[in-house]
Amino acid sequence: MIVVFGVMVYINWRLSLIVFVMLPILLYATRIFQKYMKRAFEEVRNEVSNLNSFVQERITGMKILQLFTREDVEYKKFKEINERHKKGWVKTVWYNSIFFPLADLVSSVSIGLVAWYGGLSVVLDGIVSQGDLIAFIMFIPMLFRPLRQIADKFNTLQMGMVAATRVFKVIDTASQIDDTGTHVADHFKGNIQFDNIHFSYVEDEVVLKGVSFKVNAGDTVAIVGATGAGKSTIINLLNRFYEINDGAILVDGLNIKDVTLPSLRTQIAVVLQDVFLFADTILNNITLNNPEITEEDVFQAAKDIGIHDFIMSLPNGYNYNVKERGFMLSSGQLQLISFLRAYVTNPSILVLDEATSSVDSYSEQLIQNATDKITKGRTSIVIAHRLATVKKADKIIVMDAGKIVEQGTHDELLKKENGYYKNLYEVQSVSYTHLRAHETNNSIAY
């Protein structure tokens, strides 16, 4: 474009002036086109994201939709999202259909004006020669075509830029947890202290209200209470998934803020109620591709906690692919794999968060045996709704509405008249007795 511009001015500045008067119109149109196309592509990418999320969730939750006969309703929602997606693409087509004809029109008008003015000049005063006129008619498309091509290629670039912006927005998101610790922990004895902890996920909605307790090295401490009492929050804070508002959490007398995050979390193994497995082999889900954990380590650990035979009974044993989220295994089997994954890392501190709340009695017995094995000689924190699973704990911490209301052993807490734990235990015992009686009656009837 620069070369053509220079040649045109050199040949005839008068004819060049006509062309350059039209050029700003196309430049302005290109800028407007760029702005509106960016908006359209952002809308398209947002709707693509919504569409993919919607489809992925509905496929994953297909059983729920079928059980509650929501197929037709969800299909209508899908059509609505798809319609918005289509409208976003139609906008891009609409803007293209306006800009490119406009670019061709500006080019054609420029050629027409040059031909009109140059033709008159050739005939009347001879300021413009026939060669100049023919040259300019050839130069005008050479000047305008690159702008049109840039705008055409800009569509592809713009789509990539919009997508890249979404990716970089995630990449550039600053962590809420600053890893400012300098102490690298290779092992903890396991002494834990929560000192007057106050915490809230959302401002002005306090979850923990001055929680204080101690856990001695090697002890098993159970934390019980109603849903929303703040039990799982304690685990999140111990792993520094969130920053506390006030107070301090100490491990072996060292503030966890002074410990590097990787070393802190390496020494704390957590077994969650909702076990997540990748679409990979059981072995890789246990080691998480950690080169420091060998197959022999996994085999021995599985034998130690009594689940080696269960794994070997599966097709291909440890090389059995559990598929997406481990749906090829039952809830109890998932929990057993989760126990082995925690145990094989040889953590200093073990956390069990509702690990037996949704398994059958047979799996619960295996899990209980595994629990006894992996908690032996290791500081353990057990969170449970089912109080029958925490009788052996060295200490039971009872929470309600973000506060500790009682502490003691199982026997000590049962001796408290009108105690929170005692009432909770009695209610669960009655409910469990009724449930067992109901199951027995059904079996007899059957």
C-alpha positions in Angstrom: 0.0 0.0 0.0 2.9 2.4 0.8 4.6 1.6 -2.5 1.4 2.1 -4.5 0.7 5.3 -2.6 4.2 6.7 -3.4 4.0 5.8 -7.1 0.5 7.4 -7.4 1.7 10.7 -5.9 4.8 10.6 -8.1 2.7 10.1 -11.3 -0.1 12.6 -10.7 -0.9 14.2 -7.3 -4.3 15.5 -8.6 -5.6 12.0 -9.3 -4.0 10.8 -6.1 -6.0 13.4 -4.1 -9.3 11.9 -5.4 -8.3 8.4 -4.3 -7.0 9.6 -0.9 -10.3 11.4 -0.2 -12.1 8.1 -0.4 -9.5 6.1 1.6 -10.4 7.5 5.1 -14.0 6.3 4.5 -12.8 2.7 4.1 -10.4 3.0 7.0 -13.2 4.3 9.2 -15.5 1.5 8.0 -12.8 -1.1 8.8 -12.4 0.2 12.3 -16.2 0.1 12.9 -16.3 -3.4 11.4 -13.5 -4.5 13.7 -15.3 -3.3 16.8 -18.6 -4.9 16.0 -17.1 -8.1 14.9 -15.2 -8.4 18.2 -18.5 -8.0 20.1 -20.2 -10.6 17.9 -17.3 -13.1 18.4 -17.4 -12.5 22.1 -21.1 -13.3 22.1 -20.4 -16.5 20.0 -17.6 -17.7 22.4 -19.8 -17.1 25.4 -22.7 -19.0 23.9 -20.3 -21.8 22.8 -19.1 -22.0 26.4 -22.7 -22.1 27.7 -23.6 -24.7 25.2 -20.7 -27.0 26.0 -21.3 -26.7 29.7 -25.0 -27.4 29.4 -24.4 -30.5 27.2 -21.6 -31.8 29.4 -23.7 -31.5 32.6 -26.8 -33.0 31.1 -24.9 -36.0 29.7 -23.1 -36.5 33.1 -26.5 -36.2 34.9 -28.5 -38.2 32.4 -29.8 -40.6 35.1 -31.2 -37.8 37.1 -33.0 -36.3 34.1 -34.5 -39.7 33.2 -35.5 -40.5 36.8 -37.4 -37.2 37.0 -38.6 -37.2 33.4 -37.0 -33.9 32.6 -35.8 -34.7 29.1 -38.3 -32.5 27.3 -37.7 -29.5 29.6 -33.9 -29.8 29.2 -34.2 -30.2 25.5 -36.1 -26.9 25.3 -33.4 -25.2 27.3 -30.8 -26.7 24.9 -32.7 -25.2 21.9 -32.8 -21.8 23.6 -29.1 -21.8 24.2 -28.5 -23.1 20.7 -30.7 -20.3 19.3 -28.6 -17.7 21.0 -25.5 -19.3 19.6 -27.0 -19.2 16.1 -27.9 -15.5 16.5 -24.4 -14.7 17.5 -23.1 -16.3 14.3 -25.8 -14.6 12.2 -24.5 -11.3 13.5 -21.0 -12.1 12.2 -22.5 -12.9 8.8 -24.5 -9.7 8.8 -21.5 -7.5 9.5 -19.5 -9.3 6.8 -22.4 -8.8 4.3 -22.3 -5.0 5.1 -18.6 -4.4 5.2 -17.3 -6.2 2.1 -19.8 -4.8 -0.3 -19.1 -1.3 1.2 -15.4 -1.9 0.6 -16.1 -2.9 -3.0 -18.4 0.2 -3.4 -15.7 2.6 -2.2 -13.2 1.1 -4.6 -15.6 1.3 -7.5 -16.6 4.9 -6.7 -12.9 5.8 -6.5 -12.3 4.3 -10.0 -15.4 6.1 -11.3 -14.3 9.5 -10.0 -10.8 9.0 -11.4 -12.2 7.9 -14.8 -14.6 10.9 -14.8 -12.0 13.6 -13.7 -9.1 12.0 -15.6 -11.2 11.6 -18.8 -12.3 15.2 -18.8 -8.7 16.3 -18.1 -7.4 14.2 -21.0 -9.9 15.7 -23.4 -10.0 19.4 -22.2 -6.6 20.4 -20.7 -4.2 17.5 -21.1 -3.1 17.7 -17.4 -3.7 14.0 -17.1 -2.3 11.7 -19.8 -4.0 8.6 -21.0 -1.2 6.5 -19.5 -1.7 8.1 -16.1 -5.4 7.4 -16.3 -5.0 3.7 -17.1 -2.2 3.4 -14.5 -4.5 4.8 -11.8 -7.4 2.6 -12.8 -5.0 -0.3 -12.1 -3.5 1.1 -9.0 -6.8 1.7 -7.1 -7.6 -2.0 -6.6 -4.0 -2.6 -5.6 -4.4 0.1 -2.9 -7.8 -1.0 -1.6 -7.5 -4.8 -1.9 -5.0 -5.2 1.0 -7.4 -3.4 3.3 -10.2 -5.7 2.3 -7.9 -8.7 2.7 -6.8 -7.5 6.1 -10.4 -7.2 7.2 -11.1 -10.7 5.9 -8.2 -12.2 7.7 -9.2 -10.2 10.8 -12.2 -12.4 11.2 -10.0 -15.4 11.9 -7.6 -13.4 14.1 -10.4 -11.8 16.0 -12.0 -15.2 16.8 -8.6 -16.4 18.1 -8.1 -13.2 20.1 -11.4 -13.5 21.8 -10.7 -17.1 22.7 -7.2 -16.3 23.9 -8.6 -13.5 26.0 -10.8 -15.9 27.9 -7.8 -18.3 28.4 -5.5 -15.6 29.6 -8.1 -14.3 32.0 -8.0 -17.6 33.7 -4.2 -17.9 33.6 -3.8 -14.3 34.9 -6.1 -14.9 37.8 -4.2 -14.1 41.0 -4.2 -16.8 43.7 -6.1 -15.8 46.9 -3.5 -17.7 48.9 0.0 -16.2 48.9 2.7 -18.8 49.2 5.1 -16.7 51.3 6.3 -19.5 53.5 10.0 -20.2 53.7 10.0 -23.4 55.8 10.0 -26.6 53.8 8.4 -29.4 55.9 9.7 -32.9 55.1 7.9 -34.4 58.1 5.5 -33.3 60.9 5.2 -34.9 64.3 1.5 -34.1 64.1 0.8 -31.6 66.9 -2.0 -29.4 65.7 -3.4 -26.2 67.4 -6.2 -24.0 66.3 -6.0 -20.8 68.2 -9.1 -18.6 68.3 -9.9 -19.0 64.6 -12.4 -16.7 63.0 -13.3 -17.2 59.3 -16.0 -16.4 56.8 -16.3 -17.3 53.1 -18.4 -14.3 52.4 -17.9 -11.0 54.3 -20.2 -10.5 57.3 -21.3 -14.2 57.1 -19.1 -15.8 59.8 -18.6 -19.5 59.6 -16.1 -20.1 62.4 -16.4 -18.1 65.6 -13.4 -18.3 67.8 -12.6 -22.0 67.3 -9.8 -23.3 69.5 -8.6 -26.9 70.1 -5.4 -29.0 70.2 -4.5 -32.3 68.7 -1.6 -34.3 70.1 0.7 -36.1 67.8 -0.5 -39.6 67.0 -4.1 -39.0 68.3 -7.3 -39.5 66.4 -9.7 -36.6 66.8 -13.2 -36.7 65.6 -15.2 -33.6 64.6 -19.0 -34.0 64.6 -22.0 -31.8 64.3 -24.9 -30.9 62.1 -24.6 -29.9 58.5 -23.2 -26.4 58.2 -21.6 -26.4 61.6 -18.1 -25.7 60.1 -16.5 -29.2 60.2 -15.3 -29.3 56.6 -14.2 -25.6 56.9 -11.6 -26.7 59.5 -10.1 -29.0 56.9 -10.0 -26.4 54.2 -8.2 -24.0 56.6 -5.7 -26.6 57.7 -4.7 -27.2 54.1 -4.7 -23.4 53.5 -7.3 -23.5 50.7 -8.6 -20.3 52.4 -7.0 -17.6 54.5 -8.3 -17.2 58.1 -9.7 -13.8 59.2 -8.2 -13.9 62.6 -6.3 -16.3 64.8 -3.5 -18.8 64.0 -3.2 -22.5 63.0 0.0 -24.2 64.3 1.5 -27.5 63.3 4.4 -28.6 65.6 4.4 -25.0 67.0 4.9 -23.6 63.5 2.4 -21.2 61.9 1.2 -22.9 58.7 1.7 -19.5 56.9 5.4 -19.9 57.4 5.4 -23.3 55.6 5.5 -23.6 51.9 2.2 -24.6 50.4 3.5 -27.7 48.5 5.3 -29.1 51.5 2.4 -28.4 53.8 -0.1 -30.2 51.5 2.3 -33.1 50.9 2.3 -33.9 54.6 -1.5 -33.7 54.9 -3.5 -36.5 53.1 -7.3 -36.0 52.8 -9.9 -38.6 52.0 -13.1 -36.9 50.9 -16.7 -38.2 50.8 -16.9 -37.4 47.1 -14.1 -39.3 45.6 -12.8 -38.1 42.2 -10.9 -40.5 39.9 -9.6 -39.7 36.5 -10.3 -41.7 33.3 -7.2 -43.7 33.8 -5.9 -46.9 35.4 -6.3 -47.6 39.1 -2.5 -47.5 39.5 -2.2 -44.0 38.0 -5.1 -42.8 40.0 -3.3 -43.9 43.2 0.1 -42.6 42.3 -1.1 -39.6 40.3 2.0 -40.2 38.2 4.3 -39.4 41.1 7.7 -41.0 40.1 8.6 -41.4 43.7 5.8 -43.9 44.3 6.7 -47.3 42.7 4.3 -50.1 41.8 5.8 -52.2 44.6 5.0 -49.3 47.1 1.4 -49.4 45.9 1.1 -53.2 46.1 2.5 -53.3 49.6 0.3 -50.4 50.8 -2.8 -52.2 49.3 -1.9 -55.4 51.2 -1.3 -53.4 54.4 -4.8 -52.0 54.5 -6.4 -55.1 53.1 -7.7 -54.1 49.7 -5.1 -55.8 47.4 -7.4 -58.8 46.8 -10.3 -56.5 45.8 -8.1 -54.7 43.3 -6.7 -57.9 41.8 -10.3 -59.2 41.4 -11.0 -56.5 38.8 -10.2 -57.0 35.1 -6.5 -56.2 34.6 -6.1 -55.6 38.3 -4.2 -52.4 38.9 -4.3 -51.6 35.2 -8.1 -51.5 35.2 -9.4 -48.3 33.6 -12.1 -46.8 35.8 -13.3 -44.4 33.0 -14.6 -40.9 33.6 -14.9 -40.0 37.3 -14.5 -43.7 38.1 -18.1 -44.6 37.2 -17.0 -48.2 36.7 -16.6 -48.7 40.4 -19.1 -48.6 43.3 -19.1 -45.9 46.0 -17.4 -48.2 48.4 -14.7 -49.2 45.9 -14.1 -45.6 45.1 -13.5 -44.9 48.8 -11.1 -47.8 49.1 -9.1 -46.5 46.2 -9.1 -43.0 47.9 -7.9 -44.5 51.2 -5.0 -46.3 49.3 -4.1 -43.0 47.5 -3.8 -41.2 50.8 -2.0 -44.0 52.6 0.7 -44.6 49.9 2.0 -41.0 50.3 2.9 -41.8 53.9 1.5 -38.5 55.2 2.2 -37.0 58.7 -1.4 -36.0 59.1 -4.5 -37.8 57.8 -7.9 -36.3 57.3 -11.1 -38.3 56.7 -14.0 -36.2 55.7 -17.3 -38.2 55.8 -15.4 -41.2 54.3 -18.1 -43.8 55.2 -21.3 -41.8 54.8 -22.5 -43.3 51.6 -21.2 -46.9 51.4 -22.8 -50.3 52.0 -22.1 -52.3 55.2 -19.6 -54.6 53.5 -17.5 -51.8 52.1 -17.9 -49.9 55.4 -16.2 -52.8 57.2 -13.3 -52.8 54.7 -13.1 -49.1 55.1 -13.1 -49.3 58.8 -10.3 -51.9 58.7 -8.4 -49.6 56.4 -9.1 -46.6 58.7 -7.7 -48.5 61.7 -4.6 -49.3 59.7 -3.8 -45.9 58.2 -4.6 -43.9 61.4 -2.4 -46.1 63.6 0.5 -44.0 65.0 -0.5 -41.0 62.8 -2.3 -37.8 63.7 -5.8 -38.1 62.3 -8.8 -35.9 62.0 -12.1 -37.7 61.3 -15.2 -35.8 60.3 -18.4 -37.8 60.5 -22.2 -37.5 60.7 -22.5 -41.2 61.8 -21.4 -41.1 65.4 -21.0 -44.9 65.5 -17.8 -44.5 63.5 -16.0 -42.2 65.9 -16.4 -44.1 69.2 -12.7 -45.1 69.2 -11.4 -41.5 68.8 -9.1 -40.2 71.4 -11.1 -36.9 71.5 -14.4 -35.9 70.0 -15.0 -32.2 69.2 -18.7 -31.3 68.9 -19.5 -28.2 66.8 -22.7 -26.2 66.3 -23.1 -23.0 64.3 -19.4 -22.4 63.9 -18.5 -22.9 67.6 -17.2 -25.8 69.7 -19.9 -26.7 72.2 -18.4 -29.9 73.7 -15.1 -31.8 73.8 -14.1 -35.2 75.3 -14.1 -38.9 74.7 -17.2 -40.8 73.6 -17.9 -42.1 77.1 -17.3 -38.7 78.7 -19.7 -36.9 76.4 -22.4 -39.5 77.0 -22.2 -38.8 80.7 -23.2 -35.2 80.2 -26.8 -34.6 81.1 -28.7 -33.1 78.2 -25.4 -32.8 76.3 -25.4 -32.0 72.6 -23.5 -35.1 71.6 -25.5 -37.3 73.9 -28.8 -36.1 72.3 -27.4 -36.5 68.8 -26.1 -40.0 69.5 -29.4 -41.1 71.0 -31.4 -39.8 68.1 -29.1 -41.6 65.6 -29.2 -44.8 67.6 -33.0 -44.8 67.6 -33.1 -44.1 63.8 -30.5 -46.8 63.1 -32.5 -49.3 65.2 -35.7 -48.5 63.3 -33.9 -48.8 60.0 -32.5 -52.2 60.9 -35.9 -53.4 62.1 -37.5 -52.2 58.9 -34.8 -54.1 56.8 -35.4 -57.2 58.8 -39.2 -57.1 58.4 -38.7 -56.6 54.6 -36.4 -59.6 54.5 -38.9 -61.8 56.4 -41.7 -60.7 54.2 -39.7 -61.4 51.1 
